[in-house]
Amino acid sequence: MLASERRARILLMVNSRGVARVSELVKDLHVSDMTIRRDLVELHKQGLLLKVHGGATSLHSTSEPETSVKMSLHIEIKQRLAMAAAKRITDGESIALTAGSTCTYIAQEIAKDTVVTVVTNALRVSDEFYRNGSQVLLTGGTPTPSAALVGPLAVRSLEHLHVDTLFVGAHGVGAVGGLMTPNIDEARINQALLTTASHVVAVFDHTKWGISGLSTFATWKDIDTVITDTGLPPDALALLHDEVPEVVVVS
């Protein structure tokens, strides 16, 4: 197989899945780990995909990887972000969390030591709190690939609810777009969750910056606090300091 043909197949796989691991591409294409890594570097240089630790993600705004894939990416960074987020919560508070791998890690951290009232449309998030005796209010709706419940039923279930703090993740973030998701229905439920919260905390790692999504569900003016990591570009960090009241950078 020619290198150009192999790279075209890699790009097709990444775009169709949203995210692809090196190990998966090695198995599918029957080439070495080193070959795949070189191909990903070249495709990244051409601006055709985003190379990340252990694999690559699509730049297409409609690509939505499964939760199991997202949970395996940037684990250490997400865990550090989750620890910083969890420190903000004490027993008895009411909180809400959106779907996604980062919010799942936040749920795991909070549930270790804290009993709260939780509102969420995320199946994995609700599972973490069911185990520790917290009161969980799970929306109805139809599940997405990211294990989020969406649709009119999910949105209506949030009417008249109020929580102290909402933790929100994102498929992608940017200077203009704000917080984005490739799923329009998920954008609608996230917007509904925003209306329930007194304080909104956006939590994302640096690899999300510059990734676009089909639908914007929050601008920076909707966010009270950002928790991110030191890998964020300096210009992005400067923008956040200008737009958001509180920015927490985790090393």
C-alpha positions as CSV (number, residue, x, y, z in Angstrom):
1,M,0.0,0.0,0.0
2,L,1.3,3.4,-1.0
3,A,1.8,6.0,1.8
4,S,-0.7,8.3,0.2
5,E,-3.3,5.6,0.1
6,R,-2.6,4.6,3.7
7,R,-2.9,8.2,4.9
8,A,-6.2,8.6,3.0
9,R,-7.5,5.5,4.8
10,I,-6.3,6.9,8.1
11,L,-8.1,10.2,7.5
12,L,-11.3,8.3,6.6
13,M,-11.1,6.2,9.8
14,V,-10.5,9.2,12.0
15,N,-13.3,11.3,10.4
16,S,-15.8,8.4,10.6
17,R,-15.0,7.6,14.3
18,G,-14.3,11.1,15.5
19,V,-11.2,9.8,17.4
20,A,-8.9,6.9,16.5
21,R,-6.1,5.4,18.6
22,V,-2.7,4.4,17.2
23,S,-3.3,0.8,18.3
24,E,-6.6,0.6,16.4
25,L,-5.0,2.0,13.2
26,V,-2.1,-0.4,13.5
27,K,-4.5,-3.3,13.7
28,D,-6.7,-2.1,10.9
29,L,-3.9,-1.2,8.5
30,H,-1.4,-4.0,9.4
31,V,1.5,-1.7,9.6
32,S,3.9,-0.8,12.4
33,D,3.3,1.6,15.3
34,M,6.0,3.9,14.0
35,T,4.5,4.1,10.6
36,I,1.1,5.2,11.9
37,R,2.7,7.8,14.1
38,R,4.7,9.2,11.2
39,D,1.5,9.3,9.1
40,L,-0.4,11.1,11.9
41,V,2.4,13.7,12.2
42,E,2.2,14.3,8.4
43,L,-1.6,14.6,8.4
44,H,-1.4,16.9,11.4
45,K,1.1,19.2,9.5
46,Q,-1.3,19.3,6.5
47,G,-4.1,20.4,8.8
48,L,-6.2,17.4,8.0
49,L,-6.6,16.1,11.6
50,L,-5.4,16.8,15.1
51,K,-2.7,14.6,16.5
52,V,-3.2,13.9,20.2
53,H,-1.4,11.7,22.7
54,G,-2.0,8.1,21.6
55,G,-3.9,8.8,18.4
56,A,-5.8,11.5,16.5
57,T,-9.1,13.4,16.5
58,S,-11.2,14.7,13.6
59,L,-11.4,18.3,12.8
60,H,-14.9,17.8,11.3
61,S,-17.6,19.6,13.3
62,T,-20.1,16.7,13.1
63,S,-17.8,14.0,14.4
64,E,-18.7,12.6,17.8
65,P,-16.5,9.9,19.3
66,E,-18.0,7.3,21.7
67,T,-17.5,8.0,25.4
68,S,-15.3,4.9,25.9
69,V,-12.8,6.4,23.4
70,K,-12.9,9.8,25.0
71,M,-12.4,8.4,28.5
72,S,-9.1,6.9,27.3
73,L,-7.6,10.1,26.0
74,H,-5.5,12.5,28.2
75,I,-6.5,10.6,31.3
76,E,-3.9,12.2,33.7
77,I,-4.8,15.8,32.6
78,K,-8.5,15.1,33.0
79,Q,-8.0,13.6,36.4
80,R,-6.0,16.7,37.6
81,L,-8.7,19.0,36.2
82,A,-11.4,16.9,38.0
83,M,-9.5,17.2,41.3
84,A,-9.5,21.0,41.0
85,A,-13.2,21.0,40.1
86,A,-14.1,18.7,43.0
87,K,-12.4,20.9,45.6
88,R,-15.1,23.5,44.9
89,I,-17.9,21.3,46.2
90,T,-19.0,20.5,49.8
91,D,-21.6,18.1,51.3
92,G,-25.2,19.1,50.7
93,E,-24.7,21.3,47.7
94,S,-26.8,20.9,44.5
95,I,-24.8,20.5,41.3
96,A,-25.3,19.7,37.7
97,L,-23.0,18.0,35.2
98,T,-23.2,17.7,31.4
99,A,-22.2,14.5,29.6
100,G,-18.6,13.7,28.4
101,S,-15.4,12.2,29.7
102,T,-14.2,15.2,31.7
103,C,-17.4,15.6,33.6
104,T,-17.4,11.8,34.2
105,Y,-13.9,12.2,35.9
106,I,-15.3,15.2,37.9
107,A,-18.2,13.0,39.1
108,Q,-15.8,10.3,40.2
109,E,-13.7,12.8,42.2
110,I,-16.7,14.5,43.9
111,A,-18.4,11.1,44.7
112,K,-15.3,9.9,46.5
113,D,-15.9,12.1,49.6
114,T,-19.0,14.2,49.0
115,V,-22.7,13.6,49.1
116,V,-24.7,16.1,47.0
117,T,-27.9,16.5,45.0
118,V,-27.0,15.9,41.3
119,V,-28.9,16.9,38.2
120,T,-27.5,15.4,35.0
121,N,-28.4,14.0,31.5
122,A,-25.3,11.8,31.6
123,L,-25.7,8.1,32.2
124,R,-22.1,7.6,33.3
125,V,-22.2,10.6,35.7
126,S,-25.4,9.4,37.3
127,D,-23.8,6.0,37.9
128,E,-21.0,7.5,39.9
129,F,-23.3,9.3,42.3
130,Y,-25.8,6.4,42.7
131,R,-23.0,4.5,44.4
132,N,-22.3,7.1,47.2
133,G,-25.8,7.8,48.4
134,S,-26.2,11.2,46.6
135,Q,-29.7,12.1,45.4
136,V,-29.6,11.9,41.6
137,L,-32.1,13.5,39.2
138,L,-31.5,12.0,35.8
139,T,-33.3,13.5,32.8
140,G,-35.2,11.3,30.4
141,G,-34.5,11.4,26.7
142,T,-32.7,9.5,23.9
143,P,-29.1,8.5,24.4
144,T,-26.3,9.8,22.1
145,P,-22.9,8.2,21.3
146,S,-21.5,10.2,24.2
147,A,-24.0,8.6,26.6
148,A,-26.0,11.8,27.0
149,L,-29.8,11.9,27.2
150,V,-31.2,14.4,24.8
151,G,-34.5,15.5,23.2
152,P,-37.6,17.5,24.3
153,L,-38.3,15.2,27.3
154,A,-34.8,15.9,28.6
155,V,-35.1,19.6,28.2
156,R,-38.6,19.8,29.8
157,S,-37.4,17.8,32.8
158,L,-35.1,20.7,33.7
159,E,-37.8,23.3,33.9
160,H,-38.1,24.9,37.3
161,L,-34.9,23.3,38.6
162,H,-32.1,25.2,40.3
163,V,-28.6,24.2,41.3
164,D,-25.7,25.9,42.9
165,T,-23.0,24.9,40.4
166,L,-23.0,23.4,36.9
167,F,-19.9,21.7,35.5
168,V,-19.8,21.7,31.7
169,G,-17.4,20.1,29.3
170,A,-17.2,20.5,25.6
171,H,-16.2,18.7,22.4
172,G,-14.3,21.8,21.3
173,V,-13.7,25.4,22.4
174,G,-12.5,28.5,20.7
175,A,-12.1,32.3,20.7
176,V,-15.1,32.9,18.6
177,G,-17.2,29.8,19.0
178,G,-17.1,29.5,22.7
179,L,-18.1,26.0,23.8
180,M,-19.2,23.6,21.0
181,T,-20.6,20.1,20.4
182,P,-21.2,18.2,17.2
183,N,-24.7,17.2,18.4
184,I,-27.4,19.8,18.0
185,D,-29.7,18.0,20.5
186,E,-26.9,17.9,23.0
187,A,-26.4,21.6,22.5
188,R,-30.0,22.2,23.4
189,I,-29.9,20.2,26.7
190,N,-26.6,21.9,27.6
191,Q,-28.2,25.3,27.1
192,A,-31.1,24.2,29.3
193,L,-28.7,23.1,32.0
194,L,-27.0,26.5,31.9
195,T,-30.3,28.1,32.9
196,T,-30.5,26.0,36.1
197,A,-27.2,27.1,37.6
198,S,-26.1,30.0,39.8
199,H,-22.4,29.4,38.9
200,V,-21.2,27.8,35.7
201,V,-17.8,26.1,35.6
202,A,-16.3,25.1,32.2
203,V,-13.7,22.4,32.4
204,F,-11.6,21.4,29.4
205,D,-8.0,20.4,28.6
206,H,-5.8,22.2,26.1
207,T,-6.4,19.8,23.3
208,K,-10.0,21.0,23.0
209,W,-8.8,24.5,22.0
210,G,-9.4,25.1,18.2
211,I,-11.6,22.1,17.8
212,S,-14.9,23.1,16.2
213,G,-18.4,21.7,16.7
214,L,-21.5,21.9,14.6
215,S,-23.4,23.9,17.4
216,T,-22.3,26.4,20.0
217,F,-24.1,26.0,23.3
218,A,-22.3,28.6,25.4
219,T,-20.3,31.8,24.8
220,W,-17.6,32.9,27.2
221,K,-20.0,35.4,28.7
222,D,-22.1,32.5,29.9
223,I,-19.2,31.1,31.9
224,D,-18.2,32.2,35.5
225,T,-15.1,30.0,35.9
226,V,-12.8,28.1,33.5
227,I,-10.6,25.2,34.7
228,T,-8.0,24.2,32.2
229,D,-4.3,23.2,32.1
230,T,-0.9,24.7,31.4
231,G,-0.8,23.3,27.8
232,L,-3.3,26.0,26.7
233,P,-1.7,28.5,24.2
234,P,-0.7,31.8,25.8
235,D,-3.1,33.8,23.4
236,A,-6.0,31.5,24.4
237,L,-5.2,32.0,28.1
238,A,-5.1,35.7,27.6
239,L,-8.5,35.7,25.9
240,L,-10.0,33.7,28.7
241,H,-8.6,36.1,31.4
242,D,-10.3,38.9,29.4
243,E,-13.6,37.2,28.9
244,V,-14.2,35.0,32.1
245,P,-14.3,36.3,35.7
246,E,-12.2,33.4,37.0
247,V,-9.6,31.2,35.3
248,V,-7.9,28.3,37.1
249,V,-4.8,26.8,35.4
250,V,-3.8,23.3,36.6
251,S,-0.3,22.1,36.2
